[in-house]
Amino acid sequence: MSEAEVKTESVGTVVVAGAANLAIAVAKLVAGLISGSAAMLSEAAHSVADTTTEVLLYLALRRGAKPADTRHPFGYGKESYVWAFLAALFTFVAGAGFAITHGVTTILVHEHSGNYLVSYIVLGISFAIESISLARAVKQVRGESRRWRTTPRRFLRLTADTAVKAVFLEDSAALTGLLIAGVGLGLSQLTGDELYDGIASILIGLLLLVVAVVLAKSNISLLVGRAVPERLHREIEHDLAGLPTVDRIDTLLTMQLGPDDILVAAKVDFLDDATGADIEAAADEAERRLTERYPEIGYVFLDPTRSMPGTGGRARRTQDEDDRPVDQEARQT
């Protein structure tokens, strides 16, 4: 799958999820107003938050895809993380905040109108629609994980495409929230106690809170300037070290400039007898190899340098994949 196809699929996934959430939000709101259920109104807020999130994610994909210019020579990829972070923030405030507050209010003062049937119907229809949206997100996640030769779970944890990650997590949370709302309504109907409806609303809010925090943390990390995953780093290092005139890779640094844009910079110790022409040819070959194997790599910079003693032929790193400092020698780089 080409980079352009990946971007198109991401946009399609977001659009499908947004359309589904908009239709569901209206249905849930009507059902919540008719039934007076706190869980249904919280689910309506959940869907409104998801719909707004999809709009922001669509904007993130479009803004992040703008080509580079003189003022932004590395492109606008990181802008996509700004909008994605705002989407997570909206989920936190509008979705989780409303659900938790309304659930507490319901437990303290609210009385259910007793009209349950319409809520059950809307929950069933919503579950079917959300399942379709989630199925599309799952299909893209599986396809992307195969392309990167990794597991879907690891892909979701490490991917720089936070739009796909957001749709998958939000649709998963939506289905879970629908089940929680259904259980809360059922218990309230069986017992006549509004406590369960209120608790369901609070649980939905906490679920949204978890999703918002996970997405916000991921986008903040990418905004700060996150490196590529450890395995990809090692493969890039191996490709560079395999160039004919390269003796060793002294330092290798990478950064995600956007969902589909990676920067690679390395200090390279070339063979002592390598000429200027050899070094230029090696730099061209390095860029060709890396961009052919990984189309997401948009920039490759090589700095000819002498290796520091004790590097042992392996590129020095400042931190490992889990952001824990490694040995003292690496921390001094």
Buried (B, 14 or more C-beta within 10 A) or exposed (E): EEBEEBBEBBBEBBBBBBBBBBBBBBBBBBBBBBBBBBBBBBBBBBBBBBBBBBBBBBBBBBBBBBEBEEEEEBBBBBBBBBBBBBBBBBBBEBBBBBBBBBBBEBBEEBEBEEEBEBBBEBBEBBBEBBBEBBEBBBEBBEBBBEEBEBEBEEBBEBBBBBBBBBBBBBBBBBBBBBEBBBBBBBBBBEEEEBEBBBBBBBBBBBBBBEBBBBBBEBBEBBBEEBBBBEBBBBBBBEBBBEBEBBBBBBBBBBBBBBBBBBBBBBBBBBBEEBEEEBBEBBBEBBBEBBBEEBBBBBBBEBEBEEBBEEBEEBBBBBEEEEEEEEEEEBEEB
